[in-house]
Amino acid sequence: MKMNETVYRDLFAELEKYEQKGIDISIDGYHASPLQIVTAYMTKEEGTYMRDYVLSRDGNIEALVFTDINDSQQAGNTP
């Protein structure tokens, strides 16, 4: 089942808020805009990206890191 358009819009709005607060957003090790993240979600099957929050010592979100878990699993399976 693929994510519907409303979910993509909600994700974009959420990520825009983080970006406006100066929180760094990256995907697979590269800085990315909210639009780039949503586009990546739209071109992949649902559930392929894992979101990690990087916290400051104060417990505030410093960065959002999206990782393609299918690529990570394949790299780990390579001899």
C-alpha positions in Angstrom: 0.0 0.0 0.0 1.4 3.4 -1.0 1.2 6.6 1.1 -1.7 8.8 -0.1 -1.4 12.4 -1.1 -2.6 13.8 2.2 0.2 11.9 4.0 2.8 13.4 1.6 1.4 16.9 2.2 1.5 16.4 6.0 5.1 15.1 5.8 6.1 18.1 3.7 4.5 20.6 6.2 6.1 18.9 9.2 9.6 18.9 7.5 9.1 22.6 6.5 8.5 23.5 10.2 11.8 21.7 11.2 13.7 23.5 8.4 12.3 26.9 9.4 13.6 26.2 12.9 17.1 25.7 11.5 17.1 21.9 12.0 19.3 20.1 9.5 17.6 17.5 7.4 19.5 14.9 5.4 18.8 11.7 3.5 21.3 9.0 3.0 24.1 11.2 4.2 23.3 14.3 2.1 21.6 17.6 3.1 18.0 17.6 1.7 15.1 19.9 1.5 11.6 18.9 2.6 10.6 18.6 -1.1 13.6 16.2 -1.7 12.6 14.0 1.2 8.9 13.8 0.1 10.0 13.1 -3.5 12.2 10.3 -2.2 9.2 8.8 -0.3 7.0 9.1 -3.4 9.4 7.2 -5.6 10.1 4.4 -3.1 7.6 1.9 -1.7 6.2 2.8 1.7 8.3 2.1 4.7 11.7 2.1 3.1 13.1 5.1 4.9 13.9 5.2 8.7 13.8 8.5 10.5 16.4 9.2 13.2 16.3 12.3 15.4 19.7 13.7 16.5 19.3 15.5 19.9 21.3 18.2 21.5 22.6 17.8 25.1 19.5 19.8 26.1 17.2 17.2 24.5 16.2 19.5 21.5 16.2 18.2 18.0 19.3 19.2 16.1 18.8 17.2 13.0 16.6 14.7 11.2 18.3 11.9 9.3 16.5 9.7 6.8 18.1 6.4 5.9 17.0 4.0 3.2 16.8 0.8 5.2 16.7 -1.4 2.1 20.1 0.0 1.0 21.5 -0.4 4.5 20.3 -4.0 4.7 21.8 -4.8 1.3 25.1 -3.3 2.3 25.1 -5.4 5.5 24.4 -8.6 3.5 27.3 -8.0 1.1 30.3 -10.4 1.8 
